[in-house]
Amino acid sequence: MPEHTPASKVLDRVLVLEMVRVTEAAAIAASHLVGRGDEKAADAAAVEAMRKAFDELYMDGTVVIGEGERDEAPMLFIGEKVGGAPGKGPKIDIALDPLEGTTITAKAGPNALAVLAAAEEGCLLNAPDVYMDKIAVGPGYPPDVISLDKTPTQNVEAVAAAKGVAPADIIVCVLDRPRHADLIAELRGIGCGVVLIGDGDVAGVIATTDENTTIDIYMGSGGAPEGVLAAAALRCVGGQINGRLLFRNDDERARARKWGIDDLDRIYKLQDLAKGDCIFAATGVTDGSLLEGVKTFKGGKMTTESVVMRASSGTVRWIKGEHKA
């Protein structure tokens, strides 16, 4: 079960449900470009729709996980103020990915999402836009069953022992990237099933919490912002995650220090990435293991499927929306 935190007066129930409107707006905007082969256009549409939807909410929001820094506008940049009540409304930190899965949206693949997480000021790691090595499992395991200090084989063996099965019965989700060739070979070498996904590692991490997916562990490197988003979801439904920032050059190290990260080798656990009361919201853009995608019908009616979670209550709401043309 997820660890419950005291309900926040800042994150009231009205704001929890309003966050779904933000992800719905981004998903609908991106859906018009599914399969059109233009990643940038799909992402830009989702960004603009999400920004406009935020402006309708009574809050004083700050983007702490976004799509780059100020010089990369018009993306929702780190440090950007969002919300319709600057200086007046509750101070909220926002982590977001208006279109998680730009490539799969352009190619009409599965598991594209519009995603955001919200928490009280200072409760989400202000992670730079670099890579992060990650490992995650769902709820029900002993504390620290996984660790980035262990090898992939050792992690599989630990989870298998806790689950009461053989290592060969464990299924691991990994992003299908050339950089993961050695990881995939090691996992298959001990008999694991490996589910390869083309994109969307937030959905990959969340899949470990749903026994219907049969996925036990998520492993591999992906975006650090997505690691924080996934951690916010795990705060709500339970599970464990480890993350360690990966740097390709001195510029990325300098960017991390700019955002207050001094220990560049630190292993971040769940509470380091997302603490306190958190909201996680996502709307499907394309059909996937977590959510159905946006559907358009005769006459222009559209349907959406979303999920919104809250850490303090452990509540998970699945929301079907109908939107008129």
C-alpha positions in Angstrom: 0.0 0.0 0.0 1.2 3.6 -0.6 2.5 5.5 2.3 -0.1 8.0 3.3 0.8 11.6 4.1 -1.2 14.2 6.0 -3.7 15.9 3.6 -2.4 19.2 2.4 -4.4 22.3 2.7 -2.6 23.6 -0.4 -3.5 20.7 -2.6 -7.3 20.7 -2.0 -9.7 18.3 -3.6 -10.9 20.8 -6.2 -7.3 21.3 -7.5 -6.8 17.5 -7.7 -9.7 17.1 -10.2 -8.8 20.3 -12.0 -5.4 18.9 -12.9 -7.2 16.4 -15.1 -8.5 19.2 -17.3 -4.9 20.2 -17.9 -3.8 16.8 -19.1 -7.0 16.4 -21.1 -6.3 19.6 -23.0 -2.8 18.6 -23.8 -3.8 15.1 -24.9 -6.6 16.4 -27.2 -4.3 18.9 -28.8 -1.6 16.3 -29.5 -4.2 13.8 -30.7 -4.8 15.8 -33.9 -1.2 15.0 -34.9 -1.1 11.3 -34.1 0.5 9.4 -37.0 1.4 12.6 -38.9 5.1 12.1 -38.6 5.8 15.5 -37.0 7.1 15.2 -33.4 7.8 18.9 -32.9 4.4 19.9 -34.0 2.7 17.4 -31.8 4.8 18.5 -28.8 4.2 22.2 -29.5 0.4 21.6 -29.6 0.4 19.8 -26.3 2.6 22.5 -24.7 0.4 25.4 -25.7 -2.8 23.6 -24.7 -1.4 22.7 -21.3 -0.1 26.3 -20.7 -3.6 27.7 -21.5 -5.3 25.2 -19.2 -3.0 26.0 -16.3 -4.0 29.7 -16.7 -7.5 28.8 -15.8 -6.6 27.3 -12.4 -6.5 29.3 -9.2 -2.9 28.7 -8.1 0.5 30.3 -8.1 2.4 27.5 -9.9 6.1 27.1 -10.8 7.4 24.6 -13.3 10.2 22.7 -11.6 10.4 19.9 -14.1 9.7 21.1 -17.7 10.9 21.0 -21.2 14.2 22.8 -20.8 15.2 26.3 -19.7 14.0 29.8 -20.6 16.0 30.1 -23.8 14.2 27.1 -25.2 10.8 28.8 -25.2 8.0 28.3 -26.3 8.3 25.1 -24.3 7.1 25.1 -20.7 10.5 25.9 -19.3 11.9 25.2 -15.8 11.1 28.2 -13.6 8.1 29.3 -15.7 5.2 30.6 -13.7 1.8 29.0 -14.4 -1.7 29.4 -13.0 -4.2 32.1 -13.0 -3.5 33.6 -9.5 0.2 34.6 -9.4 1.1 36.0 -6.0 -2.4 35.1 -4.6 -3.2 31.4 -5.1 -1.6 28.5 -3.3 2.1 28.0 -4.2 2.4 24.8 -6.2 5.4 23.1 -7.8 4.7 21.4 -11.1 6.5 18.6 -12.9 5.2 18.0 -16.4 5.6 16.4 -19.7 2.9 17.7 -22.1 3.6 14.8 -24.5 5.4 11.9 -23.1 6.2 9.9 -26.2 6.6 12.4 -29.0 8.1 9.8 -31.4 5.4 7.3 -30.7 2.7 10.0 -31.2 4.3 10.8 -34.6 4.2 7.1 -35.5 0.9 6.3 -33.9 2.5 3.9 -31.5 1.2 2.9 -28.0 1.5 4.5 -24.6 1.8 8.2 -25.4 0.5 10.3 -22.5 0.0 13.9 -21.3 1.4 13.8 -17.8 1.9 16.1 -14.8 2.6 16.0 -11.1 1.9 18.7 -8.5 3.1 19.1 -5.0 3.6 21.8 -2.4 6.6 24.1 -2.9 9.9 22.2 -2.4 8.5 18.7 -2.5 9.6 17.7 -6.0 13.3 17.2 -7.0 14.3 20.0 -9.3 16.0 17.6 -11.7 17.9 18.9 -14.7 17.0 17.8 -18.2 19.6 15.0 -18.3 19.5 11.2 -18.4 18.8 9.2 -15.2 19.6 5.5 -14.5 16.4 4.1 -13.0 15.1 0.9 -11.4 11.5 0.6 -10.1 9.1 -2.0 -8.7 5.5 -1.9 -7.6 4.1 -2.2 -4.0 4.3 -5.1 -1.7 8.1 -5.7 -1.5 10.4 -5.4 1.5 12.1 -1.9 1.8 15.2 -1.5 -0.4 14.5 -4.7 -2.4 16.1 -2.9 -5.3 19.2 -0.8 -5.5 21.3 0.8 -8.2 24.3 -0.4 -6.2 23.4 -3.9 -7.3 23.8 -5.5 -10.7 20.8 -6.2 -12.8 21.1 -9.9 -12.0 21.3 -9.2 -8.3 18.2 -7.0 -8.5 16.2 -9.7 -10.4 17.3 -12.3 -7.9 16.2 -10.1 -4.9 12.8 -9.4 -6.4 12.3 -13.0 -7.4 13.2 -14.2 -3.9 10.7 -11.7 -2.4 8.0 -12.8 -4.8 8.7 -16.4 -4.2 9.5 -17.3 -7.8 12.6 -18.2 -9.9 14.6 -15.3 -11.6 13.5 -16.7 -14.9 9.9 -15.9 -14.0 10.6 -12.2 -13.6 9.6 -9.8 -16.4 11.5 -6.6 -16.9 10.5 -3.5 -18.9 13.3 -1.7 -20.7 13.4 1.1 -23.2 14.4 -0.2 -26.6 17.6 1.7 -27.1 21.1 0.7 -28.3 22.5 1.8 -25.0 20.6 -1.0 -23.3 22.1 -3.8 -25.4 24.3 -5.1 -22.5 21.4 -4.8 -20.0 19.0 -6.7 -22.2 21.6 -9.4 -22.9 22.3 -9.9 -19.2 18.6 -10.1 -18.4 17.9 -12.6 -21.1 21.0 -14.5 -20.1 19.4 -15.4 -16.7 16.1 -16.3 -18.4 14.1 -13.1 -17.8 11.3 -12.0 -20.0 12.1 -8.5 -21.4 9.4 -6.2 -22.5 10.9 -3.6 -24.8 9.1 -0.3 -25.2 9.8 2.3 -27.8 9.2 5.3 -25.6 7.2 6.4 -22.6 9.1 5.3 -19.5 6.7 7.0 -17.1 4.1 4.4 -18.3 6.8 1.8 -18.0 7.4 2.5 -14.4 3.7 2.7 -13.5 3.2 -0.7 -15.3 5.1 -2.3 -12.4 2.3 -1.4 -10.1 -0.4 -3.2 -12.1 -0.3 -7.0 -11.9 -2.3 -7.2 -15.1 0.7 -6.0 -17.1 2.8 -8.9 -15.7 5.8 -6.5 -15.5 7.8 -6.9 -12.3 10.7 -4.4 -12.7 11.5 -1.4 -14.7 15.2 -0.9 -15.6 17.4 1.3 -17.7 18.2 4.9 -18.4 15.8 7.6 -19.6 15.0 11.2 -18.9 15.5 12.5 -15.3 12.3 14.6 -15.5 10.3 11.4 -16.3 11.9 9.9 -13.2 10.4 12.5 -11.0 7.0 12.2 -12.7 7.1 8.4 -12.2 8.1 8.8 -8.6 5.1 11.1 -7.9 2.9 8.4 -9.3 4.5 5.8 -7.0 4.0 8.1 -4.0 0.3 7.7 -4.7 0.0 4.0 -5.4 3.0 2.5 -3.8 6.3 1.1 -5.0 10.0 1.8 -4.9 12.3 3.6 -7.3 16.0 4.4 -7.4 17.4 7.1 -9.7 21.0 8.3 -10.4 21.7 11.2 -12.7 23.9 10.5 -15.8 26.0 13.2 -17.3 27.5 13.2 -20.8 29.6 16.3 -20.5 30.6 19.2 -18.3 27.7 21.4 -19.6 25.2 18.9 -18.1 27.1 18.8 -14.8 27.1 22.6 -14.7 23.3 22.5 -15.4 22.8 20.2 -12.4 24.8 22.4 -10.1 22.7 25.4 -11.3 19.6 23.7 -9.9 21.3 23.0 -6.6 22.5 19.5 -7.1 26.0 19.1 -5.7 26.4 15.3 -5.2 26.4 14.2 -8.8 26.7 10.5 -7.9 23.8 10.4 -5.5 21.3 7.6 -5.7 17.8 9.1 -5.2 15.1 7.1 -3.6 11.3 7.7 -3.8 11.2 10.2 -1.0 14.1 12.1 -2.5 12.3 12.5 -5.8 8.8 13.2 -4.6 7.8 13.8 -1.0 4.8 15.1 0.9 1.4 15.2 -0.6 1.5 14.7 -4.4 -1.0 14.7 -7.2 -0.3 12.7 -10.4 -2.5 13.1 -13.4 -2.2 11.6 -16.9 -4.4 11.4 -20.0 -3.9 9.0 -22.8 -3.0 10.3 -26.2 -2.7 6.9 -27.9 -3.9 3.6 -26.6 -1.6 2.0 -24.1 -1.2 -0.3 -21.1 -2.3 2.4 -18.7 -4.9 4.4 -20.6 -6.9 4.5 -23.8 -6.0 7.2 -26.2 -8.1 10.1 -27.5 -11.0 9.0 -29.8 -12.8 11.2 -32.3 -16.3 10.4 -33.5 -18.7 11.5 -36.1 -19.8 15.1 -35.5 -16.5 15.9 -33.8 -17.2 14.4 -30.3 -14.0 13.3 -28.6 -13.5 10.9 -25.7 -10.6 10.8 -23.3 -9.4 8.5 -20.5 -7.5 9.9 -17.6 -6.1 8.8 -14.2 -5.6 11.1 -11.2 -4.0 10.0 -8.0 -3.3 11.6 -4.6 -0.7 10.5 -2.2 -2.3 11.7 1.1 -5.5 9.6 0.5 -4.1 6.9 -1.7 -7.1 7.6 -4.0 -6.9 6.7 -7.7 -9.7 7.9 -9.9 -10.2 6.8 -13.5 -12.0 9.4 -15.5 -13.8 9.0 -18.8 -14.4 12.3 -20.5 -16.7 13.3 -23.4 -15.8 16.5 -25.2 -18.0 18.3 -27.7 -16.6 19.7 -30.9 
